[in-house]
Amino acid sequence: MVKRGRPTATAERLGDLIRRRLIGEVQPVVPSGVLIRRENSKSFLARRFCVVALLLITSSRLGIGQRLEAGVKVGANAARLPALETHEGPGGAEVDSGLRLGLLAGAFVAANLNRYLAIQPEALFSRKGTRLEGHTEDPFPVEASVRLDYIEVPVLVRLSISRRPRAAYLIAGPAVGFSVGTDVRVQISARSLPERDISEEIKNTEVSFVLGGGVQLRHLLVEGRYTQGLTKIRDQSPGQKAARNMALSLIAGFRF
């Protein structure tokens, strides 16, 4: 059962530690309980995402014949920010890092270079971020969650390693992500701490590397992939580790 009442000074310090590790100390405080969202250019990028996804799907009908295939994918990310991990807080408090689940969905097109090799650009909506949870000796639970939404454009090399009807394949390549939304929540027990605006801290773009594999059975496919951020999501303060996204993904898809 969660203990009620006013959090102790230890819980307050632990919550402040987590907050500072997540969002830094450079932005002004806004009223408690306010959810901070970054919506800069979100509608513009969302429209572009829809256009690119539609072009990827319809391009398989435009003049390349059997050499070009298209499809859609939907799945889930299990994401975290390894640089924000910590294990000990003030007063002997324990802090555990966890994975944040999020949606991954979009479209792809594969240009077959030969029987085994293809170039596969994609347009995906990808939700990343992280979760942290701390417990004091009282205990008052302290929870923190960061949501980072991206329109992600991977350009992958796909290598088929077995023949149909059950075709296994490997994929690898770079991806560019465009930030379209951010929010941060920090709570001690049921009480929200004052939030700090991170809209100016999170960079507009990130570069990452994708590695994975899957199996295709006729028009259906199942795929797993690992995405590692290569660039920092924000400029860290002195003494802070560089924060880069990491995500494990499980995906189902349909190839037209």
ChimeraX attribute file (.defattr): number of C-alpha atoms within 10 A of each C-alpha:
attribute: neighborCount
match mode: 1-to-1
recipient: residues
	/A:1	4
	/A:2	9
	/A:3	12
	/A:4	10
	/A:5	10
	/A:6	13
	/A:7	20
	/A:8	15
	/A:9	11
	/A:10	20
	/A:11	26
	/A:12	18
	/A:13	16
	/A:14	27
	/A:15	26
	/A:16	17
	/A:17	14
	/A:18	23
	/A:19	24
	/A:20	14
	/A:21	18
	/A:22	25
	/A:23	19
	/A:24	18
	/A:25	13
	/A:26	13
	/A:27	14
	/A:28	9
	/A:29	11
	/A:30	13
	/A:31	11
	/A:32	12
	/A:33	14
	/A:34	15
	/A:35	17
	/A:36	17
	/A:37	16
	/A:38	18
	/A:39	13
	/A:40	15
	/A:41	12
	/A:42	17
	/A:43	11
	/A:44	10
	/A:45	16
	/A:46	15
	/A:47	11
	/A:48	14
	/A:49	20
	/A:50	15
	/A:51	12
	/A:52	19
	/A:53	22
	/A:54	15
	/A:55	16
	/A:56	23
	/A:57	19
	/A:58	14
	/A:59	16
	/A:60	20
	/A:61	13
	/A:62	8
	/A:63	9
	/A:64	12
	/A:65	10
	/A:66	10
	/A:67	14
	/A:68	19
	/A:69	22
	/A:70	23
	/A:71	22
	/A:72	21
	/A:73	21
	/A:74	18
	/A:75	18
	/A:76	20
	/A:77	25
	/A:78	21
	/A:79	26
	/A:80	25
	/A:81	25
	/A:82	16
	/A:83	14
	/A:84	19
	/A:85	19
	/A:86	15
	/A:87	11
	/A:88	13
	/A:89	19
	/A:90	16
	/A:91	13
	/A:92	13
	/A:93	18
	/A:94	16
	/A:95	22
	/A:96	14
	/A:97	18
	/A:98	17
	/A:99	19
	/A:100	20
	/A:101	20
	/A:102	20
	/A:103	17
	/A:104	23
	/A:105	20
	/A:106	24
	/A:107	25
	/A:108	26
	/A:109	26
	/A:110	23
	/A:111	19
	/A:112	18
	/A:113	12
	/A:114	8
	/A:115	10
	/A:116	13
	/A:117	17
	/A:118	21
	/A:119	18
	/A:120	21
	/A:121	21
	/A:122	23
	/A:123	29
	/A:124	25
	/A:125	22
	/A:126	25
	/A:127	26
	/A:128	27
	/A:129	25
	/A:130	26
	/A:131	23
	/A:132	24
	/A:133	19
	/A:134	24
	/A:135	22
	/A:136	21
	/A:137	13
	/A:138	12
	/A:139	18
	/A:140	23
	/A:141	21
	/A:142	25
	/A:143	22
	/A:144	20
	/A:145	19
	/A:146	20
	/A:147	20
	/A:148	22
	/A:149	23
	/A:150	25
	/A:151	25
	/A:152	25
	/A:153	23
	/A:154	22
	/A:155	22
	/A:156	21
	/A:157	19
	/A:158	22
	/A:159	18
	/A:160	20
	/A:161	12
	/A:162	12
	/A:163	12
	/A:164	11
	/A:165	11
	/A:166	13
	/A:167	15
	/A:168	19
	/A:169	19
	/A:170	19
	/A:171	21
	/A:172	21
	/A:173	18
	/A:174	19
	/A:175	22
	/A:176	17
	/A:177	21
	/A:178	19
	/A:179	24
	/A:180	24
	/A:181	21
	/A:182	23
	/A:183	20
	/A:184	22
	/A:185	21
	/A:186	25
	/A:187	20
	/A:188	23
	/A:189	19
	/A:190	16
	/A:191	14
	/A:192	19
	/A:193	18
	/A:194	17
	/A:195	23
	/A:196	25
	/A:197	21
	/A:198	22
	/A:199	17
	/A:200	12
	/A:201	15
	/A:202	18
	/A:203	15
	/A:204	17
	/A:205	17
	/A:206	21
	/A:207	20
	/A:208	21
	/A:209	18
	/A:210	19
	/A:211	17
	/A:212	18
	/A:213	17
	/A:214	18
	/A:215	21
	/A:216	21
	/A:217	14
	/A:218	13
	/A:219	11
	/A:220	15
	/A:221	20
	/A:222	18
	/A:223	20
	/A:224	18
	/A:225	19
	/A:226	18
	/A:227	21
	/A:228	19
	/A:229	21
	/A:230	16
	/A:231	15
	/A:232	18
	/A:233	21
	/A:234	18
	/A:235	14
	/A:236	15
	/A:237	12
	/A:238	6
	/A:239	6
	/A:240	12
	/A:241	15
	/A:242	16
	/A:243	20
	/A:244	21
	/A:245	23
	/A:246	22
	/A:247	25
	/A:248	20
	/A:249	21
	/A:250	17
	/A:251	18
	/A:252	18
	/A:253	20
	/A:254	18
	/A:255	19
	/A:256	13
